[in-house]
Amino acid sequence: MSINKIQKTSQTLTAFLKIICVMTFIVMAIEIIGIILFIVKPEDWFITEFAHAKLFSPFTNSLEDVTLSISAVIAELITELMSNVIMAAILLIAITIFRDISKNYTPFLTKHVNRLKVISLLILADAILIPPLGMLLTMILAPKVDASMEIAPFQIILAVIFYCLSLIFEYGGMLQQQSDETL
């Protein structure tokens, strides 16, 4: 594979990741606005639109259940916001990796290895830390709501894959350094 092809692909991927990153920031802004609206004026927004349907639901017995739902929704929005912050960080790191590759000739630099390791740790944090934090938030904000959490095994596997890729890049960097020294 030619270096030009790697650089062109990396340049295209950088542009694509930037678009996804902007979309992630827009989602985070909407989540922040939602949290603020639910905290400041839940009766003006939430109860008239969403909770009206909940009041006539066979699963809702009173307006108190709707208020509990607001607290649970706030906890869910905060949890999703934390997860999206991690996703934005991963995207920003990936953008820097592919931007550097599109400008330099080698992907096997120590800074890329370290960035891949950080990505693997961020994926692992999203898989292992965010679910218990979300459950804890739900237990604090809506203690009458049954709180549960779900650990995503796919994310743990993905974190391991990224860590292994970082080791492969580290080995590739070592081989490239040996090759450069023998020339």
N, C-alpha and C positions, 0 to 999 in steps of 0.2 A: 504494500500500500504506500502510495507516495505521500510525502510530507505535505504537499499542496492540498491533497484530498483531505487529510486529517485536519489541516488548518481551516479549510473551507467548511467542512462539516462542523467543526468546533464553533466557527463564526455563526453559522445558521442556528446551531443549538443555543448559543448565547442569546441570540435575538428571541428565540422561542421561550427560553427560560425567563427572560426579562418580562415578556408578556404574561406568563403565568405568575411571576412574582408581583406584578402590578395588580393582577386579579386577586391574588391572596391579600394584598394590602387593602383593596377595596372591600373584600369580605370582612377583614378585621375592623375596618372603619364602620361597616354596617353593624357588626357585633357590638362594638363600643357604643354606637348610637342606641342600639336596642337595649343594652344594659342600662344606659342613662335614662331612657324613656321608661323602662320598667321600674326603676328606682324612684324617679322624680314624679311621674304622673301615670301610674299603672291603670288607674280607673278611666282615664281619658282615652287610652289607646288599647290596652289589652282587654279589659272587661267588655267594652262595647263591641270589639271585633271577634275575639277568640272565645272569651269566656261565656258569651251569650249562648253559643252553641253548646258549651260544656254544661251550662245550667240545665239544659233540656236533655242532656245525655243521661242514659240509665245508670252511668257509673258515678255521676256527681249528685250529691245529696243536698248541698247547700252552697252559699256564697263563700263560706270558709274554705271549702275544697278548691274554689277558684283562686282564692288568695294564696293557698298553698301551692297551686300550680304556678303562680307568678314567681314565687320564691324558687321553685324547682327550675323554671325556665331561666331565671337569672343565673343560677348555679350552672346550668347546662351551657349558657352563652359564655360564661367566664371560662369554663373548661374548654370549650371549642376555641375560644380566643387564645388560651395558653397553647393549645395544639397548633393553631395557625401561626403563632409567633415562632414556634420551633420550625414549622414548615417554611416560613419566610427566611429564617436563618439558613436552612439547608439550601434553599434556592439561591440565596445571595452567595453562599460559598461555592455552589456549583457554577454560578455565573462567573465568578472570579477564576475558577479552574479552567473553564472552557475559553474564557477571554484570553487568559495567559497562553493556553495551548494554541489559540488562533494567531497569536503574535510571535510566539517563540517556536523553535523547531522541535523541541522535545517535551513530551508530557511527563517524563520521568524525573521530575524535580522533587527535592525534599519538601518544598512547600506544598506541592500537590499531595504528597503522601500524608503530610500532617492534616491537610484539609479533608482528605478522605476519612481519616481517623476521627476528626471532629464530626463529620457527617454521620458516621456510624454511631458515635456517642449520642448525637442529637436524636437519631431514629430510636435508639434504645431508650433514651429518656422519655420520648413521646409514647413508647410502648409500655414502659414500666412505671414511670412517675405520674404521668397525667391521669390515668384511670383512678388511682387511689386519691389523688388530689381532688378530682371531680366528685368522687363519692363523699369525701370529707366535706367539701363545699355544700353538697346536697344535704348532708346530715346537719350541718351548721345552719344553713339558710332555710331549709324546709325539713325540720326534724320529724314531722309526721309522715313524710313521703318515704316510701321504701327506697333506700339508696342501694345501688348495685354498681359493680364495675366489671369491665370486660378487658382482659389483657389480650392483645392481638398477637398471636404467635407469628403471623406473617411478618409483622414489623421486626420482631426479634430476629427472624431468619434474615430479613433484609439488612439489619444492622451487622450481622455476622458476615454477610456477603460483602458489604462495603468495607468492613475491616480486612477481609481477605484480599479484596482488590487493592487496598492500601499496601498490604504486604507484597503483593505482586508488583505494584509500582515501585516499592522500595527496592525490591530485587532487580527490577529493570533499570533503576537508577544506578545501582551498584555495577551491573553489567556494562552499562553505558560508560560509566566512569573508568572501568578497567579497559574498555575498548579505546576510549579517548587517550588514556595513558600509554597504551601500546603503540598508538600511531605517533 
